[in-house]
Amino acid sequence: LVAKHPVKADIKKDAENEELFIPTRIEAYFNAMLHLIEAIASQHNVHIDVHKNLRRILESNSDVFGEDTETISSNFIKLEKDIRPGQVYGSRINGGKLKEAQEAVSLIENICLKDLK
């Protein structure tokens, strides 16, 4: 992924940069996971295109992640709908949500990185 997608790898570096504002880091985690999931899906000739379609596309192409489809989808949706809006667009900024984001990212990465060719 790093060699093929150096800009996307930089997104993850931003997410892990503790000097950056928490909402910036959460947004970076969200984008990094979208690109990582897309990289795996593209190996199966499946393209996400728009993050709002991720769950529907993965469920209709369950061969991409197999039994891990729900874990990928639910953790990405958690980033997208539960964590990101309040932190990036709202005023509920806190380190607890950053930790939740990091936990979701860890689950997604563990699955995706084993499938990355």
C-alpha positions in Angstrom: 0.0 0.0 0.0 2.8 2.4 0.9 4.6 1.9 -2.4 1.4 2.1 -4.6 -0.4 4.8 -2.5 2.3 7.1 -0.9 -0.2 9.9 -0.4 -2.6 7.6 1.4 0.2 6.4 3.6 0.8 10.0 4.5 -2.8 10.4 5.6 -2.2 7.7 8.2 0.9 9.5 9.4 -1.2 12.6 9.9 -3.7 10.6 11.9 -0.9 9.3 14.2 0.7 12.7 14.7 0.0 13.6 18.3 0.7 17.3 17.6 -2.3 17.6 15.3 -5.7 18.7 16.5 -7.9 15.7 17.5 -10.6 16.3 14.8 -7.8 16.5 12.2 -6.5 13.2 13.3 -9.9 11.6 13.3 -10.6 12.9 9.8 -7.2 11.5 8.7 -8.0 8.1 10.2 -11.4 8.1 8.4 -9.8 8.9 5.0 -6.9 6.5 5.5 -9.3 3.6 6.2 -11.5 4.5 3.3 -8.5 4.3 1.0 -7.2 1.1 2.6 -10.6 -0.6 2.2 -10.8 0.7 -1.4 -7.3 -0.7 -2.1 -8.4 -4.2 -1.0 -11.8 -4.0 -2.8 -10.0 -2.9 -6.0 -8.1 -6.2 -6.0 -11.5 -7.8 -6.5 -12.5 -5.3 -9.2 -14.9 -3.6 -6.7 -14.8 0.2 -6.2 -16.3 2.1 -3.4 -16.2 5.5 -5.0 -18.3 7.3 -2.4 -17.9 6.5 1.3 -21.6 6.6 2.0 -22.0 3.5 -0.3 -19.3 1.4 1.5 -21.6 -0.9 3.5 -24.0 -1.6 0.5 -21.1 -2.2 -1.9 -19.2 -4.5 0.5 -22.4 -6.5 1.4 -23.2 -7.0 -2.2 -19.6 -8.1 -2.8 -19.0 -10.2 0.2 -16.2 -12.1 -1.5 -14.0 -9.1 -0.9 -13.7 -9.6 2.9 -15.7 -12.8 3.4 -16.7 -13.4 7.0 -15.0 -10.1 8.0 -17.4 -8.0 5.9 -19.5 -7.0 8.9 -16.5 -6.1 11.0 -15.1 -3.9 8.3 -18.4 -2.3 7.5 -19.5 -1.7 11.1 -16.2 -0.2 12.2 -16.0 2.1 9.2 -19.6 3.2 9.8 -18.6 3.8 13.5 -15.9 6.1 12.3 -18.1 7.8 9.7 -21.4 8.3 11.6 -20.6 7.9 15.3 -17.2 9.4 15.9 -16.3 11.7 13.0 -19.4 14.1 12.9 -19.2 15.1 16.6 -15.5 15.6 16.4 -15.0 17.1 13.0 -18.2 19.1 12.6 -19.3 19.5 16.2 -18.1 20.7 19.5 -17.7 17.4 21.4 -13.9 17.1 21.0 -12.3 14.7 23.4 -9.5 12.1 23.6 -12.0 9.4 24.3 -13.4 9.6 20.8 -9.9 9.5 19.4 -9.3 6.3 21.3 -12.5 4.8 19.9 -11.4 5.8 16.4 -8.0 4.2 17.0 -9.7 1.0 18.1 -11.9 0.9 15.0 -8.9 1.6 12.8 -7.0 -1.2 14.4 -9.7 -3.7 13.7 -10.0 -2.6 10.0 -6.3 -2.6 9.5 -5.8 -6.0 10.9 -8.2 -7.4 8.4 -7.1 -5.3 5.5 -3.4 -5.8 5.8 -3.7 -9.6 5.9 -5.6 -9.3 2.6 -3.4 -6.8 0.9 -1.5 -8.3 -2.0 
